[in-house]
Amino acid sequence: MKPGIHPEYRPVVFRDRAANHAFLTRSTATSDRTVEWEDGNTYPVIDVEISSASHPFYTATQRVLDTAGRVERFQRRYGRRER
């Protein structure tokens, strides 16, 4: 890597407000706000709208669509083709 052209890579706290969950990771993202982490150090904090803690796919709260109703409605509308 060329020196001096890359942004600083440092620890940052990402906080999911919807799930009341935060995690510490490394990132190049910047923020003016800071938070004191569990280890006693202060890190920049970035608020996110959704993360794996609140996304329906990862939390197994995903809604199942009624595909049978859609198929039946399609068959009623366009009829079933007989071979």
C-alpha contacts under 8 A as a table, 3 or more apart, distances in Angstrom:
res1	aa1	res2	aa2	distance
2	K	5	I	6.44
2	K	6	H	7.78
3	P	6	H	7.17
7	P	28	T	6.09
8	E	28	T	5.76
9	Y	26	R	6.47
9	Y	27	S	5.40
9	Y	28	T	4.76
10	R	26	R	5.16
10	R	27	S	5.67
10	R	28	T	6.48
11	P	24	L	6.70
11	P	25	T	5.48
11	P	26	R	4.16
11	P	27	S	6.23
11	P	43	Y	6.82
11	P	44	P	7.86
12	V	24	L	5.79
12	V	25	T	5.58
12	V	26	R	5.60
12	V	27	S	6.10
12	V	29	A	7.61
12	V	43	Y	5.75
12	V	44	P	5.33
12	V	45	V	6.06
12	V	46	I	7.52
13	V	22	A	6.62
13	V	23	F	5.60
13	V	24	L	4.43
13	V	25	T	6.33
13	V	35	V	7.81
13	V	43	Y	6.38
13	V	44	P	6.15
13	V	45	V	4.68
13	V	46	I	6.29
14	F	22	A	5.59
14	F	23	F	5.54
14	F	24	L	6.42
14	F	25	T	7.61
14	F	45	V	5.78
14	F	46	I	4.91
14	F	47	D	5.93
14	F	48	V	6.79
15	R	20	N	7.42
15	R	21	H	5.91
15	R	22	A	4.14
15	R	23	F	6.57
15	R	45	V	6.87
15	R	46	I	6.09
15	R	47	D	4.81
15	R	48	V	6.02
16	D	19	A	5.73
16	D	20	N	5.82
16	D	21	H	5.24
16	D	22	A	5.96
16	D	47	D	5.99
16	D	48	V	5.14
16	D	49	E	6.05
16	D	50	I	6.09
16	D	51	S	6.29
16	D	53	A	7.58
16	D	54	S	7.66
17	R	20	N	4.93
17	R	21	H	6.78
17	R	47	D	6.83
17	R	48	V	6.95
17	R	49	E	6.68
18	A	21	H	7.91
18	A	49	E	6.74
18	A	50	I	7.00
18	A	54	S	6.56
19	A	53	A	6.10
19	A	54	S	5.35
21	H	53	A	6.85
30	T	44	P	7.08
30	T	46	I	7.85
31	S	34	T	7.52
31	S	44	P	5.70
31	S	45	V	6.37
31	S	46	I	6.37
32	D	44	P	6.88
33	R	44	P	5.76
33	R	45	V	5.82
33	R	46	I	7.67
34	T	42	T	6.38
34	T	43	Y	5.38
34	T	44	P	4.18
34	T	45	V	5.13
35	V	42	T	5.52
35	V	43	Y	5.61
35	V	44	P	6.31
35	V	45	V	6.00
36	E	40	G	6.04
36	E	41	N	5.68
36	E	42	T	4.33
36	E	43	Y	6.40
37	W	40	G	5.53
37	W	41	N	5.68
37	W	42	T	6.05
37	W	43	Y	6.94
38	E	41	N	7.51
48	V	51	S	7.10
50	I	53	A	7.60
50	I	54	S	5.81
50	I	55	H	6.09
51	S	54	S	5.51
51	S	55	H	5.82
52	S	55	H	5.27
52	S	58	Y	5.68
52	S	59	T	7.42
53	A	58	Y	7.05
53	A	59	T	6.70
54	S	58	Y	7.47
54	S	59	T	6.55
55	H	58	Y	5.61
55	H	59	T	6.19
56	P	59	T	5.12
56	P	60	A	5.87
56	P	61	T	4.99
56	P	62	Q	4.77
57	F	60	A	5.58
57	F	61	T	6.82
57	F	62	Q	5.61
58	Y	61	T	7.94
59	T	62	Q	7.61
66	D	69	G	5.55
66	D	70	R	6.74
67	T	70	R	5.03
67	T	71	V	6.25
68	A	71	V	5.15
68	A	72	E	6.17
69	G	72	E	5.14
69	G	73	R	6.06
70	R	73	R	5.10
70	R	74	F	6.15
71	V	74	F	5.07
71	V	75	Q	6.20
72	E	75	Q	5.09
72	E	76	R	6.15
73	R	76	R	5.11
73	R	77	R	6.12
74	F	77	R	5.14
74	F	78	Y	6.05
74	F	79	G	7.63
75	Q	78	Y	5.35
75	Q	79	G	4.81
75	Q	80	R	5.55
76	R	79	G	5.28
76	R	80	R	7.59
